Amino acid sequence: MYICAVLQRIYYEMESVVPEIEELMLCGYCKKKFNDTDQSPKLLSCKHYFCLQCVKTTLNKGHELYCIHCWKPTEIGDLGPESLPTYVPVLCLTKNFSQMKLGCSKPPDTKPLKVISENCHTHAMPLALWCHTCCAAVCRACATTSEHTNHQIKSQNEAKDQLVSELQVDLASMNKMLNEIQRLAMQQREFLVKILEACVTLKTHVEADLTNNVSHVELSETRDLLAKLRVNLSMAENLSDVHSLYNSVNMEKQRLQVRYQDMYLQCQLDDLIKNSTVIFDFQLLKQALTNIQSGEVPFPGNSRILPPSQQNPILFLANYCMSQLYSRHVLAKQAVNGNLDYHNHNTIPALPPNYVAPHAPPHVVIAPPKNVYQENNLLMPNMIHSPQSIVRNPSNMCPVYYFNIEVNGATLGRILIEVRADVAPKMAKNFGVLTTGEAGMGYKGCSIFQCWEGESVITGDFELNNGRGGRSIFEESFFLPDDTKLLAVRGTVGMRRTQKRHDNLGMVGSQFRIILQEMRGFTGIFGHVVEGLELVEKISTYGDTAGKPTKNILISKCGKL
């Protein structure tokens, strides 16, 4: 037994060494086996060796050879690569390796063969039965003993049939489970795609807010107005002129007070959302808004500012989204039930005389905290109408249009596009009139004439449906798009120039593009898809390599919601 074990160990050790020995007989570059002619092994000065063919073609750099392993040069002068010494040991090993026997042809078998007996060793009777409980073969005498009492005993054929049946049931069950896992995986993937699209939509909204922040514009306009008032004050000659200026200054002062208070309270709520260590629900948000309005600390245990290392971005984003849901669904509903117009809520409230807000800088007289989250549509009741609106009517500035899509005569779905008329008034008007068709022409019946998978789809050429037609509603037919500075990211919609001579002027007509991936060089963005982006993604797959649709894709109906 000891000798067999030693032989077996030697066999396995030699078997593991053979591939390494064979590696020595191959060229380090072309991996071909060495021979006596053009594949003879040549030794370099760095002690690495390669075949003569590779030395001539690959390593030769004039009068020097460069090793591909260590990049050390080997000078050969005018004699050529043939003058290099041949690595005789490797060549000899290559020629004689096939005649060497490094191991046994078959490893010695040290394990004794297991003899399976057909008879019971105790009773010397045939093992004709099978104990399903013990999973062992038994004889008739063993089956009657106390060891197998109440056990399930069957003949071996019956036991085999039962096991086969159970195996088939298990295999069918596993196959069904596998199909269910595949279905759930696809369902989970669709869910993650929806989350990704929602994140992209949120990213688009935030980028649009950053790009179109009106605060700096408003400040600039107010400074210009104050400069004009100073000039008018220096030129005022009588009491009526001074009184008129006094009224104008008071009105502007009142507007700035409201604006300051709104932004001050908004920043308090923003800090609370950013530094919160708990996830908000509607009750906590209601309590926070009440405390902020009354000048108290929103949450006594949550007043500290967290360092960046302790801020949880997922918690921060979740609380921001909860505040948006609260503003759009709870406060908006309360405002409507209280006979307050949701779309006209951004107005200046009445001011008590000489009201000083808590926690405000000294010597600053500001308005009471009525609008806590004005920029994000957080409403508070008891607001009255004033002709001096801070923010325009959002229902008019961001209208939503629908497009019903048909593919080969079958209804595919609906796409909803929100238009930013506040930053793109001319493009928004042109797009809106063409969508409703009130000018006698428009997008109804128009085909999608370009589909680029995962990139964009293009339509709007109601004249030729090929990208060379389409005009605007204006008298000049084509116009320069508004400079919105909106980013061309996934889900955005922008005007497209037609393929005519006025392309060079950057003018647009009626064609528009729905973008599916970021296009940094594309301008003229005026809106974004709020519903049906997955439908646009599907439509983009109908295009061939040249972008031409392989199916007839039509806008069957369109209009304003």
LOBA-737397 format. One record per residue (C-alpha): residue number from 1; x, y, z. Coordinates in nm, 2 decimals, always signed. Example, Ala and Ser with C-alpha at 12.3 -4.5 7.8 and 13.67 -1.06 7.14 Angstrom:
<nodes>
1|+1.23|-0.45|+0.78
2|+1.37|-0.11|+0.71
</nodes>
This chain:
<nodes>
1|+0.00|+0.00|+0.00
2|+0.28|+0.24|+0.08
3|+0.45|+0.18|-0.25
4|+0.13|+0.24|-0.44
5|+0.08|+0.56|-0.26
6|+0.43|+0.68|-0.34
7|+0.38|+0.59|-0.71
8|+0.05|+0.77|-0.72
9|+0.21|+1.08|-0.57
10|+0.50|+1.07|-0.82
11|+0.25|+1.03|-1.10
12|+0.04|+1.34|-1.01
13|+0.35|+1.55|-0.95
14|+0.49|+1.46|-1.29
15|+0.16|+1.52|-1.45
16|+0.15|+1.87|-1.31
17|+0.50|+1.95|-1.43
18|+0.45|+1.83|-1.79
19|+0.27|+2.15|-1.91
20|+0.54|+2.37|-1.76
21|+0.81|+2.17|-1.95
22|+0.62|+2.20|-2.27
23|+0.60|+2.58|-2.22
24|+0.99|+2.58|-2.23
25|+0.98|+2.44|-2.58
26|+0.76|+2.72|-2.73
27|+0.88|+3.06|-2.85
28|+0.79|+3.34|-2.61
29|+0.64|+3.55|-2.88
30|+0.47|+3.34|-3.15
31|+0.42|+3.04|-2.92
32|+0.54|+2.80|-3.19
33|+0.75|+2.49|-3.12
34|+1.12|+2.52|-3.17
35|+1.30|+2.32|-3.45
36|+1.64|+2.30|-3.62
37|+1.56|+2.54|-3.91
38|+1.38|+2.88|-3.90
39|+1.23|+2.81|-3.55
40|+1.56|+2.74|-3.37
41|+1.59|+2.90|-3.03
42|+1.82|+3.21|-3.02
43|+1.95|+3.34|-2.69
44|+1.96|+3.71|-2.62
45|+2.20|+3.90|-2.39
46|+1.92|+3.93|-2.13
47|+1.90|+3.54|-2.12
48|+1.56|+3.53|-2.28
49|+1.52|+3.33|-2.60
50|+1.30|+3.34|-2.90
51|+1.28|+3.16|-3.24
52|+1.49|+3.28|-3.53
53|+1.19|+3.39|-3.73
54|+1.06|+3.62|-3.46
55|+1.41|+3.76|-3.40
56|+1.43|+3.85|-3.77
57|+1.09|+4.00|-3.81
58|+0.96|+4.14|-3.48
59|+1.26|+4.20|-3.24
60|+1.50|+4.33|-3.50
61|+1.54|+4.71|-3.49
62|+1.84|+4.78|-3.72
63|+2.16|+4.68|-3.55
64|+1.99|+4.60|-3.22
65|+1.73|+4.35|-3.09
66|+1.48|+4.44|-2.82
67|+1.35|+4.17|-2.58
68|+0.97|+4.19|-2.55
69|+0.99|+4.08|-2.19
70|+1.24|+4.32|-2.04
71|+1.31|+4.56|-2.34
72|+1.68|+4.53|-2.30
73|+1.88|+4.57|-2.62
74|+2.11|+4.31|-2.77
75|+2.36|+4.43|-3.03
76|+2.41|+4.21|-3.34
77|+2.62|+4.45|-3.55
78|+2.64|+4.36|-3.92
79|+2.64|+3.98|-3.87
80|+2.26|+3.96|-3.84
81|+2.04|+3.75|-3.61
82|+2.19|+3.42|-3.73
83|+2.50|+3.51|-3.54
84|+2.32|+3.48|-3.21
85|+2.40|+3.16|-3.00
86|+2.15|+2.88|-3.03
87|+2.00|+2.77|-2.70
88|+2.11|+2.40|-2.73
89|+1.96|+2.26|-2.41
90|+1.61|+2.38|-2.51
91|+1.66|+2.25|-2.87
92|+1.76|+1.91|-2.74
93|+1.47|+1.90|-2.50
94|+1.23|+1.98|-2.79
95|+1.37|+1.71|-3.01
96|+1.37|+1.43|-2.75
97|+1.06|+1.52|-2.54
98|+0.83|+1.29|-2.72
99|+1.05|+0.99|-2.63
100|+1.06|+1.07|-2.26
101|+0.82|+0.90|-2.02
102|+0.75|+1.13|-1.73
103|+0.47|+0.93|-1.58
104|+0.27|+0.62|-1.58
105|+0.01|+0.58|-1.85
106|-0.25|+0.51|-1.58
107|-0.24|+0.61|-1.22
108|-0.23|+0.32|-0.98
109|-0.56|+0.24|-0.82
110|-0.51|+0.23|-0.44
111|-0.88|+0.22|-0.35
112|-1.02|-0.13|-0.31
113|-1.31|-0.21|-0.53
114|-1.64|-0.20|-0.34
115|-1.82|-0.52|-0.38
116|-2.19|-0.48|-0.37
117|-2.36|-0.79|-0.24
118|-2.70|-0.90|-0.36
119|-2.77|-1.09|-0.04
120|-2.82|-0.98|+0.32
121|-2.51|-1.05|+0.53
122|-2.73|-1.12|+0.84
123|-3.00|-1.34|+0.70
124|-2.83|-1.46|+0.38
125|-3.15|-1.37|+0.19
126|-3.18|-1.17|-0.13
127|-3.21|-0.79|-0.09
128|-3.54|-0.78|-0.28
129|-3.71|-0.50|-0.09
130|-3.64|-0.13|-0.04
131|-3.69|+0.07|+0.28
132|-3.80|+0.42|+0.16
133|-3.76|+0.56|+0.51
134|-3.40|+0.44|+0.55
135|-3.32|+0.46|+0.18
136|-3.15|+0.12|+0.19
137|-3.21|-0.23|+0.04
138|-3.34|-0.49|+0.29
139|-3.44|-0.85|+0.28
140|-3.77|-0.99|+0.38
141|-3.64|-1.09|+0.72
142|-3.49|-0.75|+0.79
143|-3.82|-0.58|+0.69
144|-4.00|-0.76|+0.98
145|-3.75|-0.65|+1.25
146|-3.82|-0.37|+1.50
147|-3.57|-0.15|+1.31
148|-3.81|-0.11|+1.02
149|-4.13|-0.09|+1.21
150|-4.38|+0.15|+1.05
151|-4.13|+0.21|+0.77
152|-4.24|+0.23|+0.41
153|-4.12|-0.10|+0.26
154|-4.17|-0.17|-0.11
155|-4.02|-0.39|-0.38
156|-3.72|-0.24|-0.56
157|-3.92|-0.20|-0.88
158|-4.20|-0.01|-0.70
159|-3.94|+0.20|-0.51
160|-3.77|+0.28|-0.84
161|-4.10|+0.39|-1.00
162|-4.18|+0.60|-0.70
163|-3.84|+0.77|-0.70
164|-3.86|+0.84|-1.07
165|-4.21|+0.98|-1.03
166|-4.09|+1.21|-0.74
167|-3.79|+1.32|-0.95
168|-4.01|+1.41|-1.24
169|-4.24|+1.61|-1.01
170|-3.93|+1.79|-0.86
171|-3.78|+1.86|-1.20
172|-4.11|+2.00|-1.33
173|-4.15|+2.21|-1.01
174|-3.79|+2.34|-1.05
175|-3.85|+2.43|-1.41
176|-4.17|+2.61|-1.32
177|-3.98|+2.79|-1.04
178|-3.70|+2.88|-1.29
179|-3.96|+3.04|-1.52
180|-4.11|+3.23|-1.24
181|-3.76|+3.36|-1.14
182|-3.70|+3.47|-1.49
183|-4.04|+3.65|-1.50
184|-3.97|+3.82|-1.17
185|-3.62|+3.92|-1.29
186|-3.77|+4.08|-1.59
187|-4.03|+4.25|-1.37
188|-3.76|+4.38|-1.14
189|-3.56|+4.50|-1.44
190|-3.86|+4.69|-1.57
191|-3.91|+4.84|-1.23
192|-3.54|+4.95|-1.22
193|-3.58|+5.10|-1.57
194|-3.88|+5.30|-1.44
195|-3.67|+5.42|-1.14
196|-3.40|+5.52|-1.38
197|-3.64|+5.72|-1.60
198|-3.79|+5.89|-1.29
199|-3.44|+5.98|-1.18
200|-3.36|+6.12|-1.53
201|-3.69|+6.32|-1.52
202|-3.60|+6.46|-1.18
203|-3.25|+6.54|-1.30
204|-3.40|+6.72|-1.60
205|-3.63|+6.93|-1.37
206|-3.35|+7.02|-1.14
207|-3.12|+7.11|-1.42
208|-3.39|+7.33|-1.57
209|-3.44|+7.50|-1.24
210|-3.07|+7.56|-1.21
211|-3.05|+7.69|-1.57
212|-3.36|+7.91|-1.55
213|-3.32|+8.04|-1.20
214|-3.48|+8.39|-1.21
215|-3.34|+8.52|-0.89
216|-3.04|+8.68|-1.05
217|-3.26|+8.83|-1.33
218|-3.50|+8.96|-1.07
219|-3.22|+9.12|-0.86
220|-3.08|+9.28|-1.17
221|-3.42|+9.43|-1.27
222|-3.48|+9.55|-0.92
223|-3.14|+9.72|-0.91
224|-3.22|+9.89|-1.24
225|-3.55|+10.01|-1.10
226|-3.39|+10.15|-0.78
227|-3.14|+10.33|-1.00
228|-3.43|+10.49|-1.20
229|-3.61|+10.58|-0.88
230|-3.30|+10.76|-0.75
231|-3.27|+10.95|-1.08
232|-3.64|+11.04|-1.07
233|-3.60|+11.15|-0.70
234|-3.32|+11.39|-0.79
235|-3.53|+11.53|-1.07
236|-3.85|+11.56|-0.87
237|-3.96|+11.93|-0.83
238|-4.30|+11.93|-0.66
239|-4.48|+11.74|-0.39
240|-4.69|+11.53|-0.62
241|-4.39|+11.39|-0.80
242|-4.22|+11.30|-0.46
243|-4.55|+11.14|-0.34
244|-4.57|+10.93|-0.65
245|-4.21|+10.82|-0.60
246|-4.29|+10.74|-0.24
247|-4.57|+10.51|-0.33
248|-4.36|+10.33|-0.59
249|-4.08|+10.28|-0.35
250|-4.31|+10.15|-0.08
251|-4.47|+9.90|-0.33
252|-4.12|+9.78|-0.44
253|-4.01|+9.76|-0.08
254|-4.31|+9.55|+0.01
255|-4.24|+9.32|-0.27
256|-3.88|+9.27|-0.17
257|-3.98|+9.21|+0.19
258|-4.21|+8.93|+0.08
259|-3.95|+8.79|-0.15
260|-3.69|+8.79|+0.12
261|-3.91|+8.62|+0.38
262|-4.01|+8.35|+0.13
263|-3.65|+8.27|+0.04
264|-3.54|+8.29|+0.41
265|-3.80|+8.04|+0.51
266|-3.74|+7.83|+0.20
267|-3.37|+7.80|+0.30
268|-3.47|+7.69|+0.65
269|-3.68|+7.41|+0.51
270|-3.40|+7.32|+0.26
271|-3.15|+7.29|+0.55
272|-3.39|+7.08|+0.74
273|-3.43|+6.84|+0.45
274|-3.05|+6.83|+0.39
275|-2.95|+6.76|+0.75
276|-3.24|+6.54|+0.86
277|-3.15|+6.20|+1.01
278|-3.50|+6.06|+0.98
279|-3.72|+6.01|+0.68
280|-4.02|+6.25|+0.66
281|-4.38|+6.16|+0.64
282|-4.66|+6.41|+0.58
283|-4.72|+6.45|+0.95
284|-4.36|+6.55|+1.02
285|-4.36|+6.79|+0.72
286|-4.67|+6.95|+0.85
287|-4.52|+7.00|+1.19
288|-4.19|+7.13|+1.04
289|-4.38|+7.39|+0.83
290|-4.58|+7.50|+1.13
291|-4.27|+7.54|+1.34
292|-4.08|+7.72|+1.06
293|-4.37|+7.96|+1.02
294|-4.39|+8.04|+1.39
295|-4.02|+8.09|+1.41
296|-3.95|+7.79|+1.62
297|-3.69|+7.52|+1.56
298|-3.85|+7.26|+1.32
299|-3.73|+6.96|+1.52
300|-3.55|+7.03|+1.85
301|-3.33|+6.72|+1.81
302|-3.25|+6.79|+1.45
303|-3.11|+7.14|+1.45
304|-2.75|+7.06|+1.40
305|-2.58|+7.07|+1.06
306|-2.44|+6.73|+0.96
307|-2.09|+6.71|+0.81
308|-2.07|+6.58|+0.45
309|-1.94|+6.24|+0.57
310|-2.26|+6.18|+0.77
311|-2.51|+6.30|+0.52
312|-2.70|+6.02|+0.35
313|-2.77|+6.11|-0.01
314|-3.05|+5.86|-0.04
315|-3.23|+5.99|+0.27
316|-3.18|+6.34|+0.14
317|-3.33|+6.26|-0.19
318|-3.62|+6.07|-0.03
319|-3.71|+6.37|+0.19
320|-3.69|+6.60|-0.10
321|-3.93|+6.39|-0.30
322|-4.16|+6.36|+0.01
323|-4.17|+6.74|+0.03
324|-4.26|+6.76|-0.34
325|-4.54|+6.50|-0.29
326|-4.67|+6.69|+0.02
327|-4.68|+7.02|-0.17
328|-4.85|+6.88|-0.48
329|-5.10|+6.64|-0.33
330|-5.18|+6.75|+0.03
331|-5.14|+7.13|+0.03
332|-5.27|+7.16|-0.32
333|-5.58|+6.96|-0.22
334|-5.63|+7.17|+0.09
335|-5.60|+7.49|-0.12
336|-5.86|+7.37|-0.37
337|-6.10|+7.26|-0.10
338|-6.06|+7.60|+0.07
339|-6.16|+7.77|-0.26
340|-5.80|+7.87|-0.33
341|-5.69|+7.85|-0.69
342|-5.40|+7.61|-0.71
343|-5.25|+7.77|-1.02
344|-5.26|+8.12|-0.88
345|-5.12|+8.06|-0.54
346|-4.79|+8.25|-0.58
347|-4.91|+8.59|-0.48
348|-4.81|+8.85|-0.22
349|-5.00|+8.82|+0.11
350|-5.12|+9.11|+0.31
351|-4.86|+9.27|+0.54
352|-4.92|+9.37|+0.90
353|-4.76|+9.71|+0.97
354|-4.39|+9.69|+1.08
355|-4.38|+9.31|+1.12
356|-4.04|+9.18|+1.21
357|-3.97|+8.81|+1.14
358|-3.80|+8.60|+1.41
359|-3.44|+8.50|+1.35
360|-3.41|+8.77|+1.08
361|-3.11|+9.01|+1.06
362|-3.15|+9.32|+1.27
363|-3.31|+9.64|+1.12
364|-3.48|+9.44|+0.84
365|-3.86|+9.47|+0.82
366|-4.00|+9.17|+0.64
367|-4.33|+9.01|+0.56
368|-4.49|+8.74|+0.78
369|-4.41|+8.38|+0.68
370|-4.71|+8.30|+0.46
371|-4.55|+8.11|+0.16
372|-4.31|+7.86|+0.31
373|-4.21|+7.67|+0.00
374|-4.31|+7.90|-0.27
375|-4.07|+7.80|-0.54
376|-4.17|+7.43|-0.50
377|-4.55|+7.49|-0.48
378|-4.58|+7.44|-0.10
379|-4.90|+7.63|-0.03
380|-5.03|+7.78|+0.29
381|-5.40|+7.88|+0.34
382|-5.55|+8.23|+0.39
383|-5.36|+8.38|+0.10
384|-5.52|+8.67|-0.08
385|-5.49|+8.79|-0.44
386|-5.26|+9.07|-0.52
387|-5.18|+9.22|-0.87
388|-4.80|+9.20|-0.79
389|-4.72|+8.83|-0.85
390|-4.38|+8.70|-0.78
391|-4.41|+8.39|-1.01
392|-4.62|+8.37|-1.32
393|-4.92|+8.13|-1.35
394|-4.76|+7.78|-1.38
395|-5.07|+7.64|-1.57
396|-5.02|+7.88|-1.85
397|-4.64|+7.87|-1.84
398|-4.61|+7.49|-1.85
399|-4.89|+7.35|-2.06
400|-4.91|+6.98|-2.13
401|-4.99|+6.84|-2.48
402|-5.08|+6.48|-2.58
403|-4.99|+6.28|-2.89
404|-5.16|+5.95|-2.97
405|-4.94|+5.72|-3.17
406|-5.03|+5.46|-3.43
407|-4.80|+5.20|-3.58
408|-4.92|+5.03|-3.90
409|-5.27|+5.13|-3.82
410|-5.27|+4.99|-3.46
411|-5.28|+5.21|-3.15
412|-4.95|+5.21|-2.97
413|-5.00|+5.45|-2.69
414|-4.99|+5.82|-2.58
415|-4.70|+6.06|-2.52
416|-4.74|+6.37|-2.29
417|-4.51|+6.66|-2.34
418|-4.48|+6.96|-2.10
419|-4.37|+7.28|-2.27
420|-4.17|+7.55|-2.09
421|-4.34|+7.86|-2.21
422|-4.18|+8.06|-1.94
423|-3.83|+8.03|-2.10
424|-3.93|+7.95|-2.46
425|-4.24|+8.17|-2.54
426|-4.20|+8.17|-2.92
427|-4.12|+7.80|-2.95
428|-4.40|+7.71|-2.70
429|-4.66|+7.92|-2.90
430|-4.56|+7.76|-3.23
431|-4.56|+7.41|-3.08
432|-4.89|+7.46|-2.91
433|-5.08|+7.60|-3.21
434|-4.94|+7.32|-3.43
435|-5.05|+7.06|-3.18
436|-5.40|+7.19|-3.14
437|-5.43|+7.26|-3.52
438|-5.61|+7.59|-3.46
439|-5.42|+7.75|-3.74
440|-5.56|+7.50|-4.00
441|-5.23|+7.30|-4.00
442|-5.05|+7.09|-3.75
443|-4.91|+6.77|-3.63
444|-5.22|+6.55|-3.66
445|-5.16|+6.29|-3.92
446|-4.79|+6.37|-3.92
447|-4.55|+6.07|-3.94
448|-4.23|+6.00|-3.75
449|-3.97|+6.00|-4.03
450|-3.65|+5.93|-3.84
451|-3.59|+5.68|-3.56
452|-3.24|+5.63|-3.40
453|-3.24|+5.35|-3.15
454|-3.16|+5.47|-2.80
455|-3.08|+5.82|-2.93
456|-3.39|+6.02|-3.06
457|-3.70|+6.02|-3.28
458|-3.79|+6.31|-3.52
459|-4.12|+6.42|-3.65
460|-4.32|+6.74|-3.72
461|-4.28|+6.77|-4.10
462|-4.65|+6.79|-4.17
463|-4.58|+6.91|-4.53
464|-4.34|+6.64|-4.67
465|-4.29|+6.39|-4.39
466|-3.92|+6.35|-4.49
467|-3.74|+6.62|-4.30
468|-3.73|+6.87|-4.58
469|-4.06|+7.05|-4.51
470|-4.26|+7.19|-4.23
471|-4.31|+7.56|-4.15
472|-4.40|+7.76|-3.84
473|-4.73|+7.94|-3.76
474|-4.56|+8.28|-3.80
475|-4.57|+8.50|-4.10
476|-4.20|+8.45|-4.18
477|-4.25|+8.07|-4.18
478|-3.91|+8.01|-4.01
479|-3.77|+8.18|-3.70
480|-3.48|+8.17|-3.46
481|-3.54|+7.95|-3.16
482|-3.54|+8.10|-2.81
483|-3.21|+8.08|-2.62
484|-3.34|+7.87|-2.33
485|-3.00|+7.73|-2.23
486|-3.19|+7.41|-2.13
487|-2.97|+7.10|-2.15
488|-3.04|+6.84|-2.42
489|-3.07|+6.53|-2.18
490|-3.29|+6.22|-2.19
491|-3.66|+6.30|-2.22
492|-3.62|+6.66|-2.34
493|-3.79|+6.79|-2.66
494|-3.63|+7.05|-2.89
495|-3.70|+7.22|-3.23
496|-3.50|+7.08|-3.53
497|-3.38|+7.27|-3.83
498|-3.52|+7.16|-4.16
499|-3.28|+7.04|-4.44
500|-3.29|+7.36|-4.65
501|-3.07|+7.65|-4.72
502|-3.18|+7.84|-4.41
503|-3.01|+7.57|-4.20
504|-2.70|+7.78|-4.18
505|-2.90|+8.06|-4.01
506|-3.01|+7.83|-3.74
507|-3.38|+7.88|-3.80
508|-3.66|+7.63|-3.72
509|-4.01|+7.56|-3.85
510|-4.23|+7.28|-3.72
511|-4.00|+6.97|-3.69
512|-3.91|+6.86|-3.34
513|-3.69|+6.59|-3.18
514|-3.75|+6.38|-2.87
515|-3.41|+6.30|-2.72
516|-3.33|+5.96|-2.56
517|-2.96|+6.03|-2.46
518|-2.77|+6.34|-2.39
519|-2.68|+6.55|-2.70
520|-2.44|+6.82|-2.59
521|-2.44|+7.01|-2.92
522|-2.82|+7.02|-2.96
523|-3.00|+7.35|-2.87
524|-3.35|+7.48|-2.89
525|-3.49|+7.27|-2.60
526|-3.84|+7.39|-2.50
527|-4.00|+7.10|-2.31
528|-3.97|+6.74|-2.19
529|-4.17|+6.42|-2.19
530|-4.37|+6.37|-1.87
531|-4.53|+6.04|-1.97
532|-4.47|+5.78|-2.24
533|-4.09|+5.79|-2.26
534|-4.08|+5.41|-2.27
535|-4.31|+5.44|-2.58
536|-4.06|+5.68|-2.74
537|-3.79|+5.42|-2.66
538|-3.99|+5.15|-2.83
539|-4.05|+5.37|-3.14
540|-3.68|+5.44|-3.17
541|-3.62|+5.06|-3.22
542|-3.83|+5.07|-3.54
543|-3.55|+5.25|-3.74
544|-3.29|+5.08|-3.96
545|-2.92|+5.16|-3.96
546|-2.99|+5.48|-4.16
547|-3.26|+5.60|-3.92
548|-3.55|+5.53|-4.16
549|-3.85|+5.38|-3.99
550|-3.93|+5.02|-4.10
551|-4.30|+5.07|-4.00
552|-4.56|+5.34|-4.07
553|-4.56|+5.55|-3.74
554|-4.83|+5.83|-3.73
555|-4.96|+6.09|-3.49
556|-5.32|+5.99|-3.50
557|-5.45|+6.26|-3.27
558|-5.29|+6.54|-3.07
559|-5.40|+6.84|-2.85
560|-5.38|+7.02|-2.52
561|-5.47|+6.86|-2.19
</nodes>
